[in-house]
């Protein structure tokens, strides 16, 4: 199959006609028509219905356009990258990250990446909804505890454990109890939409004893940062990521009542497994892992 003919077919299909494709690309209309006919002849099927004022793809043409469109774009991008500087990272890089990562880490990471790769224009969106790399036109996504996915590969670059924190003036129940497995009720700042039916099981860092605390919600907030700030203001205790409590714990503005017995959260940087990985994507993945000193596993095991 002639790659140029396939690229010209996509050009015509995307612009909705030979004339529009000709004006957009600067290629002669006759040349585009000839290459599409050559592609049809090589495949033995008609891809475009001619004769009407509006172009219409056949069923076969629609399938070919849908299944190979992104590949053609990736090949063209790779050729541009190579031509521009033998694979030097450049151009727009679209990244999606969770809100908490954006609020706590993104600014410094993005600024450092800009210094290292000034020819890459980093465009970042921050939201907690599920992002489909193809549908949302994203090159790289950062996810917390991602499920194995046959369409994605990447690396774990950060691990974050939950910690039970409290203001220093709040009396810690049960610390001298002869029965540390007993549930102790505590005023809790909870995440919106969560239940306080499940107790918090933590391990005391000093004694290595497990303790059970039964949260009684006194306040519900949407953001982990807001929850931390509410605890700092004395509203109650909370289970939050350790990364956002480190400074307050070190200064004594918060105290640790224990580490959660739940597994650590893993933060991964991911990109499409079936894509031609461009230099800018490779550069960003490696940069993020190096920035956080990742010693985590390599490619995410896929399923399906």
Secondary structure, 3 states (H helix, E strand, C coil): CCHHHHHHHHHHHHHCCHHHHHHHHCCCHHHHHHHHHHHHHHHCCCCEECCCCCCEECHHHHHHHHHHHHHHHHHHHHHHHHHHHCCCCCEEEEEEECHHHHHHHHHHHHHHHHHHCCCEEEEEEECCCCCCCCCCCCCEEEEECCCCCCCEEEEEEEEECEEEEECCCCCCCCCCCCCCCCEEEEEEEEECCCCCCCCEEEECCCCCCEEEEEEEEEEEECCHHHHHHHHHCCCCEEEEEHHHCHHHHHHCCCEEEEEECCCCEEEEEEEECCCCCCHHHHHHHHHHHHHCCCCCCCCCCCCC
